[in-house]
Amino acid sequence: MEEQKRRFKAVIGDKTYTIVGPGSTAHFSAVVAMLNERLTQIKTLAPTISTEDAAVLLAFNALSDAVKIEATAQLAAQE
């Protein structure tokens, strides 16, 4: 049975978004907290970076991590 979609209001950076998707409130809250933490880290390391550029770097880093995890899982499956 497919998980029911929820609406979740998230404050990311200084903007409020409505997120719609499957998952618990705890899951959405954890993701938003991690996202805000990483945005803050990027803005601290590069204070003049635009919010848009910081978001692109965050997305790149997140996808890079996902690719590494996938590659590790594929290597483990081959052993």
PyMOL commands that set and color helices and strands:
alter all, ss='L'
color gray80, all
select helices_A, chain A and resi 25-45+51-78
alter helices_A, ss='H'
color red, helices_A
select strands_A, chain A and resi 5-12+15-22
alter strands_A, ss='S'
color yellow, strands_A
deselect
rebuild
show_as cartoon
